[in-house]
């Protein structure tokens, strides 16, 4: 696998990694285990307070990794003891047969012994090359070192340890007043093989709120649909998508037992802010990306139709390469709408805007359209494509990036 450092994406947050709030009840560590990389951390550990509730959302790929299947089996189990999350980069532990299952069990056992968490409360995730056996003994040998390095302040180190082709570590956080401070902090990795269902990446979000597990799961599933499942880089869904949300219960704010309560709504809104920030960062680090694209579709017959149209545009190589070339080729948007499979579409009601520039309306180019105006919008880093279907109230927004020579170069060299 290529290990050379890639230039930081020009779309990376200008301030670098954010100053995240510590989350009481959560400690983190990162070490180098030599799984696939030399001279850099490639394994992270999170140790969580007894009683932590955990929710999760995972890929629906038919070729899910051993770690994903193990996490799914453990979710919703006993929540009395400590919990731990251990993640390695450089190897996906996917399509590795019985060896993959044995690797997950060995890692969970070693981490359980080192942290005091029961094995059925140790959640694992792996990211990297598919089909290569995971050298799990390199991870288990470092379980003691990981535990010794645990610190509430080490979440930035954990974010760096899970990177593969990422060019910058991704973090986001929020603090809300719920009668007492409640903290939320999350990290993510993802750059390529990014598509919804749920978007291909790893993400781990931590809070000190006290939230009943069924409520936490309902919130996570809902917010995932509004964030990570609304992004795409290349339309490819991974074997390893894992999003875990851990609530340590260490805040003195009132427990959340009802999602529709005032406290539940406030917490879910803050959670959405954090997760949408992380999702956008994944797109901004899309392999070879130079443009961040927002696709808005409104006026569809249904929200589902709007989503189909939005993703048809966002996943179109022709649209994405036109954006890369700063070409306001609105005909490619028309093409994507037509192929989307939306249940209802009417060419003569269609309207298209690039930013605030009206490009097409009534099934043809707008009489006031000047290509120079649209071309000026395409020269920016933030591109907005707006489509009006003229059929109903359905709407959807998705985010993607352009498709450049850099994407081809990164993926052609990925294993070399």
C-alpha positions as CSV (number, residue, x, y, z in Angstrom):
1,X,0.0,0.0,0.0
2,X,1.2,3.5,-0.8
3,X,2.3,5.3,2.4
4,X,3.6,8.6,0.9
5,X,1.9,11.7,2.4
6,X,-0.6,13.4,0.1
7,X,-0.9,17.1,-0.1
8,X,-3.6,18.5,2.2
9,X,-6.8,19.1,0.4
10,X,-7.4,22.7,-0.6
11,X,-10.9,22.3,0.9
12,X,-9.6,21.4,4.4
13,X,-10.9,23.6,7.3
14,X,-8.6,26.6,7.4
15,X,-8.1,26.5,11.2
16,X,-6.9,22.9,11.2
17,X,-8.2,20.3,13.7
18,X,-10.8,21.9,16.0
19,X,-10.4,22.4,19.7
20,X,-12.8,19.7,20.8
21,X,-14.4,19.7,24.3
22,X,-13.3,16.8,26.5
23,X,-16.1,14.3,27.1
24,X,-16.2,13.1,30.7
25,X,-16.2,9.3,30.8
26,X,-14.2,8.9,27.5
27,X,-10.5,8.4,27.2
28,X,-8.4,8.0,24.0
29,X,-5.1,6.7,22.9
30,X,-3.2,6.1,19.6
31,X,-0.1,4.0,18.9
32,X,1.8,2.7,16.0
33,X,1.5,-1.1,15.5
34,X,2.9,-1.4,12.0
35,X,-0.4,-2.9,10.6
36,X,0.5,-1.5,7.2
37,X,2.2,1.8,7.8
38,X,5.7,2.6,9.2
39,X,6.5,5.5,11.5
40,X,2.9,6.7,12.2
41,X,0.1,5.8,14.6
42,X,-2.3,3.3,13.1
43,X,-4.4,2.0,16.0
44,X,-6.7,4.0,18.3
45,X,-8.5,3.0,21.5
46,X,-11.4,4.6,23.2
47,X,-12.2,3.5,26.8
48,X,-15.6,4.4,28.0
49,X,-17.1,4.6,31.5
50,X,-19.3,1.9,33.0
51,X,-22.9,2.2,31.9
52,X,-22.1,3.9,28.6
53,X,-24.9,3.3,26.0
54,X,-23.8,2.7,22.4
55,X,-25.7,3.1,19.2
56,X,-24.5,2.3,15.7
57,X,-25.2,2.5,12.0
58,X,-23.3,0.3,9.5
59,X,-22.9,-0.4,5.8
60,X,-25.5,-2.5,4.2
61,X,-23.0,-3.9,1.7
62,X,-23.5,-7.6,1.1
63,X,-19.7,-8.1,1.6
64,X,-19.5,-6.6,5.1
65,X,-16.3,-7.0,7.1
66,X,-15.9,-9.2,10.1
67,X,-15.7,-6.1,12.3
68,X,-19.0,-4.8,11.0
69,X,-20.7,-8.1,11.6
70,X,-19.3,-8.3,15.1
71,X,-20.4,-4.8,16.0
72,X,-23.9,-5.4,14.7
73,X,-24.1,-8.6,16.8
74,X,-23.0,-6.7,20.0
75,X,-25.2,-3.6,19.6
76,X,-28.0,-3.4,22.1
77,X,-26.4,-5.9,24.4
78,X,-25.7,-5.5,28.2
79,X,-24.7,-1.9,29.1
80,X,-23.5,-2.2,32.7
81,X,-19.8,-2.5,32.4
82,X,-17.1,-0.5,30.7
83,X,-17.0,-0.3,26.9
84,X,-14.1,0.1,24.5
85,X,-13.7,0.9,20.8
86,X,-10.5,-0.1,19.0
87,X,-9.8,0.8,15.4
88,X,-6.9,0.1,13.0
89,X,-6.1,1.7,9.7
90,X,-4.2,0.1,6.8
91,X,-6.2,-3.1,6.6
92,X,-10.0,-3.5,6.3
93,X,-10.1,-7.1,7.6
94,X,-12.8,-7.7,4.9
95,X,-13.1,-10.7,2.6
96,X,-10.6,-12.6,4.8
97,X,-12.8,-15.6,5.7
98,X,-12.5,-17.3,9.1
99,X,-9.2,-15.5,9.7
100,X,-11.1,-12.2,9.8
101,X,-13.4,-13.5,12.6
102,X,-10.5,-14.9,14.5
103,X,-8.7,-11.5,14.3
104,X,-11.7,-9.7,15.6
105,X,-12.1,-12.1,18.6
106,X,-8.4,-11.9,19.4
107,X,-8.4,-8.1,19.4
108,X,-11.5,-7.9,21.5
109,X,-10.1,-10.4,24.0
110,X,-6.8,-8.5,24.3
111,X,-8.4,-5.1,24.7
112,X,-10.9,-6.5,27.2
113,X,-8.1,-7.8,29.4
114,X,-6.2,-4.5,29.1
115,X,-9.1,-2.1,29.7
116,X,-11.4,-4.0,32.0
117,X,-14.3,-4.0,29.5
118,X,-16.0,-7.3,28.9
119,X,-15.3,-8.8,25.4
120,X,-18.9,-8.3,24.4
121,X,-18.5,-4.6,25.0
122,X,-15.4,-4.2,22.9
123,X,-16.3,-2.8,19.4
124,X,-13.7,-3.1,16.6
125,X,-13.4,-1.4,13.3
126,X,-10.9,-1.7,10.5
127,X,-10.2,0.4,7.4
128,X,-7.8,0.0,4.5
129,X,-7.0,-2.7,1.9
130,X,-9.7,-5.3,1.3
131,X,-8.8,-9.0,1.0
132,X,-5.5,-8.9,3.0
133,X,-5.3,-10.9,6.3
134,X,-5.2,-8.6,9.2
135,X,-1.9,-9.1,11.2
136,X,-3.9,-8.8,14.5
137,X,-1.0,-10.0,16.6
138,X,0.6,-6.6,16.0
139,X,-2.5,-4.9,17.5
140,X,-2.9,-7.3,20.4
141,X,0.8,-6.8,21.3
142,X,0.1,-3.1,21.7
143,X,-3.1,-3.4,23.9
144,X,-1.1,-2.6,27.0
145,X,0.6,0.4,25.5
146,X,-2.7,1.7,24.3
147,X,-4.2,1.4,27.7
148,X,-1.2,3.1,29.4
149,X,-1.5,6.1,27.0
150,X,-5.2,6.7,27.6
151,X,-6.1,10.4,28.1
152,X,-9.3,12.5,27.9
153,X,-7.3,14.9,25.7
154,X,-6.1,12.4,23.0
155,X,-9.0,12.5,20.6
156,X,-7.0,14.4,18.0
157,X,-4.4,11.6,18.1
158,X,-7.1,9.0,17.6
159,X,-8.4,11.0,14.6
160,X,-5.0,10.8,13.0
161,X,-4.5,7.1,13.7
162,X,-7.6,6.1,11.6
163,X,-6.6,8.0,8.5
164,X,-5.8,6.1,5.2
165,X,-5.9,8.3,2.1
166,X,-7.2,11.1,4.1
167,X,-5.2,14.3,3.9
168,X,-6.3,15.8,7.2
169,X,-7.8,14.5,10.4
170,X,-11.5,15.2,10.9
171,X,-13.1,16.4,14.1
172,X,-16.2,18.3,15.2
173,X,-17.8,19.1,18.6
174,X,-20.5,21.0,20.4
175,X,-21.5,21.9,23.9
176,X,-25.1,22.6,24.9
177,X,-26.7,23.8,28.1
178,X,-29.2,21.2,29.2
179,X,-29.5,22.3,32.8
180,X,-25.8,21.3,33.0
181,X,-23.2,21.2,30.3
182,X,-23.5,18.4,27.8
183,X,-20.5,17.8,25.5
184,X,-20.4,16.1,22.1
185,X,-17.2,15.4,20.2
186,X,-16.6,13.2,17.1
187,X,-14.0,12.1,14.7
188,X,-14.3,10.6,11.2
189,X,-12.1,9.2,8.4
190,X,-13.0,9.0,4.8
191,X,-11.8,10.2,1.5
192,X,-12.5,7.6,-1.2
193,X,-15.1,4.8,-1.6
194,X,-17.7,7.2,-0.3
195,X,-21.4,6.7,-1.1
196,X,-24.6,6.6,0.9
197,X,-25.9,3.4,2.6
198,X,-24.5,4.5,5.0
199,X,-21.8,6.7,3.5
200,X,-18.5,4.9,3.3
201,X,-16.3,5.9,6.2
202,X,-15.7,5.4,9.9
203,X,-17.0,7.8,12.5
204,X,-17.0,7.8,16.2
205,X,-19.0,10.3,18.3
206,X,-18.9,10.7,22.0
207,X,-21.1,12.5,24.5
208,X,-21.4,12.7,28.3
209,X,-25.2,12.9,28.0
210,X,-27.3,10.2,29.7
211,X,-29.5,8.7,26.9
212,X,-31.5,5.5,26.9
213,X,-30.1,3.2,24.2
214,X,-33.3,2.9,22.1
215,X,-33.5,6.7,22.1
216,X,-29.9,7.1,21.2
217,X,-30.2,4.6,18.4
218,X,-33.3,6.3,17.0
219,X,-31.6,9.7,17.1
220,X,-28.5,8.3,15.4
221,X,-30.4,6.6,12.6
222,X,-32.4,9.8,11.9
223,X,-29.4,12.1,11.9
224,X,-27.4,9.7,9.7
225,X,-30.1,10.1,7.1
226,X,-29.6,13.8,7.1
227,X,-25.8,13.8,7.2
228,X,-23.5,10.8,6.3
229,X,-26.2,9.4,4.0
230,X,-26.4,12.6,2.1
231,X,-22.8,12.6,0.8
232,X,-21.0,10.9,-2.0
233,X,-17.5,11.1,-3.5
234,X,-17.4,8.3,-6.0
235,X,-20.7,6.3,-5.6
236,X,-18.8,3.3,-4.2
237,X,-20.1,1.8,-0.9
238,X,-17.5,0.2,1.4
239,X,-17.4,-3.1,3.2
240,X,-16.5,-1.4,6.4
241,X,-18.7,1.6,7.1
242,X,-19.1,2.0,10.8
243,X,-20.6,4.9,12.8
244,X,-20.7,4.4,16.6
245,X,-22.3,6.9,19.1
246,X,-21.4,6.5,22.7
247,X,-23.1,8.2,25.6
248,X,-21.2,7.9,28.8
249,X,-23.8,9.4,31.2
250,X,-21.3,11.4,33.1
251,X,-23.1,14.8,32.7
252,X,-25.4,15.9,35.5
253,X,-28.0,17.1,33.0
254,X,-31.3,15.3,33.3
255,X,-31.4,11.9,31.5
256,X,-33.0,11.8,28.0
257,X,-35.6,9.1,27.8
258,X,-37.9,10.6,25.2
259,X,-36.6,11.8,21.9
260,X,-39.5,14.3,21.5
261,X,-38.8,16.0,24.9
262,X,-37.3,19.4,24.9
263,X,-34.0,17.9,26.1
264,X,-34.2,15.2,23.4
265,X,-34.8,17.7,20.6
266,X,-32.0,20.0,21.8
267,X,-29.5,17.1,22.0
268,X,-30.5,15.8,18.6
269,X,-30.1,19.2,17.0
270,X,-26.6,19.5,18.5
271,X,-25.8,15.9,17.3
272,X,-26.9,16.8,13.8
273,X,-24.6,19.9,13.8
274,X,-21.6,17.7,14.7
275,X,-22.4,14.9,12.3
276,X,-23.1,17.2,9.4
277,X,-19.8,18.9,10.0
278,X,-18.0,15.6,9.9
279,X,-19.8,14.5,6.8
280,X,-18.9,17.7,5.0
281,X,-15.3,17.3,6.0
282,X,-15.3,13.8,4.4
283,X,-16.4,15.3,1.1
284,X,-13.9,18.2,1.4
285,X,-11.2,15.5,1.6
286,X,-12.6,13.6,-1.3
287,X,-9.6,12.0,-3.2
288,X,-8.2,14.6,-5.6
289,X,-11.1,17.1,-4.8
290,X,-10.7,20.8,-5.6
291,X,-14.4,21.8,-5.5
292,X,-17.1,21.2,-2.8
293,X,-20.5,20.8,-4.5
294,X,-23.9,21.2,-2.9
295,X,-26.8,19.9,-5.0
296,X,-30.3,21.1,-4.0
297,X,-33.4,19.7,-5.6
298,X,-36.8,21.1,-4.9
299,X,-40.3,20.8,-6.4
300,X,-40.1,17.1,-6.9
301,X,-43.2,14.9,-6.6
302,X,-41.8,13.4,-3.3
303,X,-38.7,13.7,-1.1
304,X,-37.6,10.2,-2.4
305,X,-37.7,11.5,-6.0
306,X,-35.8,14.6,-5.0
307,X,-33.1,12.4,-3.4
308,X,-32.9,10.2,-6.5
309,X,-32.4,13.2,-8.7
310,X,-29.9,14.8,-6.4
311,X,-27.7,11.7,-6.2
312,X,-27.9,11.2,-10.0
313,X,-26.4,14.6,-10.4
314,X,-23.9,14.2,-7.6
315,X,-22.7,10.8,-8.8
316,X,-22.5,11.7,-12.5
317,X,-18.8,11.5,-13.7
318,X,-19.8,13.9,-16.5
319,X,-21.2,16.5,-14.0
320,X,-18.3,16.1,-11.7
321,X,-15.6,16.4,-14.4
322,X,-17.4,19.5,-15.8
323,X,-17.2,21.1,-12.4
324,X,-13.5,20.1,-12.2
325,X,-13.0,21.9,-15.5
326,X,-15.0,24.9,-14.3
327,X,-17.4,24.4,-17.2
328,X,-21.0,25.4,-16.6
329,X,-22.2,22.5,-18.8
330,X,-25.9,22.5,-17.7
331,X,-26.7,19.9,-20.3
332,X,-25.0,17.3,-18.1
333,X,-27.4,18.2,-15.3
334,X,-30.3,17.7,-17.6
335,X,-28.9,14.3,-18.5
336,X,-28.5,13.3,-14.9
337,X,-32.1,14.3,-14.1
338,X,-33.3,12.2,-17.0
339,X,-31.5,9.1,-16.0
340,X,-32.3,9.4,-12.2
341,X,-35.2,7.0,-12.2
342,X,-37.4,9.5,-10.4
343,X,-41.0,8.5,-10.6
344,X,-42.1,11.8,-12.0
345,X,-40.1,14.3,-14.1
346,X,-41.3,16.8,-16.7
347,X,-38.7,18.3,-19.0
348,X,-40.8,21.4,-19.7
349,X,-41.1,22.3,-16.0
350,X,-37.4,21.8,-15.2
351,X,-35.3,24.8,-14.0
352,X,-31.5,24.9,-13.2
353,X,-29.4,27.4,-11.4
354,X,-25.6,27.5,-10.9
355,X,-25.4,29.5,-7.7
356,X,-27.8,32.4,-8.2
357,X,-27.4,32.3,-12.0
358,X,-30.6,31.1,-13.7
359,X,-29.4,28.8,-16.4
360,X,-32.5,27.0,-17.7
361,X,-36.2,27.2,-17.2
362,X,-39.3,25.9,-18.8
363,X,-37.4,23.1,-20.5
364,X,-34.9,25.3,-22.3
365,X,-32.1,27.8,-21.7
366,X,-33.2,30.9,-19.8
367,X,-33.6,34.0,-22.1
368,X,-31.5,36.0,-19.7
369,X,-28.7,33.5,-19.3
370,X,-25.1,34.6,-19.9
371,X,-22.5,31.8,-19.8
372,X,-19.9,34.2,-18.4
373,X,-22.0,34.6,-15.2
374,X,-22.3,30.8,-14.7
375,X,-18.6,30.4,-15.5
376,X,-17.7,32.9,-12.8
377,X,-19.5,30.8,-10.2
378,X,-17.8,27.6,-11.4
379,X,-14.4,29.2,-10.7
380,X,-15.0,29.2,-6.9
381,X,-14.3,26.4,-4.5
382,X,-17.9,26.2,-3.3
383,X,-20.3,25.2,-6.1
384,X,-24.1,25.2,-5.8
385,X,-26.3,23.4,-8.3
386,X,-30.0,24.0,-7.8
387,X,-32.7,22.1,-9.7
388,X,-36.4,22.8,-9.6
389,X,-38.7,20.0,-10.8
390,X,-41.9,22.0,-10.8
391,X,-44.0,19.1,-9.7
392,X,-44.6,19.2,-5.9
393,X,-43.1,19.8,-2.5
394,X,-40.4,17.1,-2.5
395,X,-36.9,18.3,-1.7
396,X,-33.4,17.0,-0.9
397,X,-29.9,18.3,-0.5
398,X,-26.7,16.2,-1.0
399,X,-23.0,17.1,-1.1
400,X,-20.2,15.8,-3.3
401,X,-16.9,17.0,-4.8
402,X,-15.5,17.3,-8.3
403,X,-13.7,14.4,-10.1
404,X,-10.1,15.2,-11.0
405,X,-6.9,13.5,-12.3
406,X,-5.9,13.3,-8.6
407,X,-8.6,10.8,-7.9
408,X,-7.3,8.5,-10.7
409,X,-3.7,8.8,-9.5
410,X,-4.5,8.1,-5.8
411,X,-6.5,5.0,-6.6
412,X,-4.2,3.7,-9.3
413,X,-1.3,3.8,-6.8
414,X,-3.3,2.7,-3.7
415,X,-1.7,-0.7,-3.2
416,X,1.7,0.0,-4.9
